[in-house]
Amino acid sequence: MDDRCRQIDALLTEAMTRELSPEERCSLDQHCASCPDCAAAYRALLTTRELLRNHRPEDDAPPTILRENLHRRLVEEQAQQAGKRPALGLRWKLAFGVSVCMLLTILGYFLMPAFPDKGDEGTILSRTTVDAKEPLTIKITYTADRPLTDVAVTIRLDEGISFYSDDEKLRSLREYTWHGDLRTGINEIPFVVTVERMGTHRIRTEASYDDYRHRHDVELQAEQRTVIVTYLSYKKRPL
Amino acid sequence: MNTQGNISPVDKELVERARRGEIAAFETLVRSHETKVFSFALNITGGDHELAQDIMQDALIHAYRGISSFRGDCSFSSWLWRILKNDFLRYREHAAFSREEPDNRKGNAVDDHEPAVELAIMRQERLLLLRRLVAQLSIEDQEVITLIEFQELSVDEVAALTAMSIEAVKSRLHRARGRLTELVKKNKNLFL
């Protein structure tokens, strides 16, 4: 690299951070016309500047699959955290157990006639917006820490929602019960519905297993063109 | 987009809800910051989409686990950014130790004979090449290049996000641009 190339090299570095003056550009062009090495460096730097100029921040948006995978891992994480609550000492366990029994007796007396999930407004698991024209695929997800047999999941539809099917009988059902086994890990129970009118409707589901029932609701807020789908989970309760 | 040094009121509420275990609140929070963070993940991994996704996902799970330790004295982006950076450094140490990863994941010099580079006529391929060069900078230089060149933040915004002074950001940007320019010049034949 001779002295002239060194001067041009410094100018090339400058060209990355500021606009060169017409004189500087002219001197650069003249030198590059006779020096292939500096010309290649100049072209590489121009390409880099062009790439960065044309790059938009949203080009680096993560793919949708990342959100889906994250959601699945968060649900697993939550289930694991629920199972890892620190154990209490025996004395505390007894005291806690007696207090809970007393409290449940008192509460039971007052709340028995009410809906069993009163007081539990559910935890929002996810919310998405979809096209109102398309049938909606709903997936109720259960994370099991061991295989579960003879599980029943009852799906009840509000007025304004129907099961999507070619079979007229299935379309007219308001309630459907799925029977099957759950394997360790994530289990999805999918079904397809159509929303027939605008407004807020609910799909109420209840899984029964091991003397427990576990409620998940799906709220559908149907507007002119879109439906906001919200998945809610309720605390597991004894049957 | 919040670029303030402190957490925004909306983010604060979402953090509170996420602490109570509301997954949807955590996901909403992530959505408003994910592009900046993923851009950084892409640059530190040299444009390796798969690795960037893995690292980002692990960082988000670590953020969810540690949300109760987030004090709100910096923006959520900045906090996520730090987690991702630490996760990546740990990954790189492990990869260097176990020698399991291909060379391009370790940020080594670009291979002149790599076919994808030889055929680099498309913008995406050139962008990948540029990301590989960015990945050879120090993490601090990558940070400032990502935020300013790839995410189009101003110097003031970067200062607020990274809790650095405006002068320090300007100085780091100048140094990072200089080093990137030297790398581009050194690898000029790959851009032909």
Chai-1 contact restraints between the chains, C-beta under 6 A:
chainA,res_idxA,chainB,res_idxB,connection_type,confidence,min_distance_angstrom,max_distance_angstrom,comment,restraint_id
A,T13,B,T181,contact,1.0,0.0,6.0,A-B,restraint_1
A,M16,B,R177,contact,1.0,0.0,6.0,A-B,restraint_2
A,M16,B,T181,contact,1.0,0.0,6.0,A-B,restraint_3
A,T17,B,R177,contact,1.0,0.0,6.0,A-B,restraint_4
A,A40,B,K188,contact,1.0,0.0,6.0,A-B,restraint_5
A,A41,B,K185,contact,1.0,0.0,6.0,A-B,restraint_6
A,A41,B,K188,contact,1.0,0.0,6.0,A-B,restraint_7
A,A44,B,V184,contact,1.0,0.0,6.0,A-B,restraint_8
A,A44,B,K188,contact,1.0,0.0,6.0,A-B,restraint_9
A,A44,B,F191,contact,1.0,0.0,6.0,A-B,restraint_10
A,L45,B,V184,contact,1.0,0.0,6.0,A-B,restraint_11
A,T47,B,F191,contact,1.0,0.0,6.0,A-B,restraint_12
A,T48,B,V184,contact,1.0,0.0,6.0,A-B,restraint_13
A,L51,B,R126,contact,1.0,0.0,6.0,A-B,restraint_14
A,L51,B,L127,contact,1.0,0.0,6.0,A-B,restraint_15
A,L51,B,L130,contact,1.0,0.0,6.0,A-B,restraint_16
A,L52,B,E149,contact,1.0,0.0,6.0,A-B,restraint_17
A,H55,B,F150,contact,1.0,0.0,6.0,A-B,restraint_18
A,P57,B,Q151,contact,1.0,0.0,6.0,A-B,restraint_19
A,P57,B,E152,contact,1.0,0.0,6.0,A-B,restraint_20
A,D60,B,T35,contact,1.0,0.0,6.0,A-B,restraint_21
A,D60,B,F38,contact,1.0,0.0,6.0,A-B,restraint_22
A,D60,B,S39,contact,1.0,0.0,6.0,A-B,restraint_23
A,D60,B,L42,contact,1.0,0.0,6.0,A-B,restraint_24
A,A61,B,T35,contact,1.0,0.0,6.0,A-B,restraint_25
A,P62,B,E34,contact,1.0,0.0,6.0,A-B,restraint_26
A,P62,B,F38,contact,1.0,0.0,6.0,A-B,restraint_27
A,L66,B,Q53,contact,1.0,0.0,6.0,A-B,restraint_28
A,L70,B,Q57,contact,1.0,0.0,6.0,A-B,restraint_29
A,L70,B,L60,contact,1.0,0.0,6.0,A-B,restraint_30
A,R73,B,I61,contact,1.0,0.0,6.0,A-B,restraint_31
A,L74,B,I23,contact,1.0,0.0,6.0,A-B,restraint_32
A,L74,B,Y64,contact,1.0,0.0,6.0,A-B,restraint_33
A,I124,B,A24,contact,1.0,0.0,6.0,A-B,restraint_34
A,L125,B,I23,contact,1.0,0.0,6.0,A-B,restraint_35
A,S126,B,A24,contact,1.0,0.0,6.0,A-B,restraint_36
A,R127,B,A24,contact,1.0,0.0,6.0,A-B,restraint_37
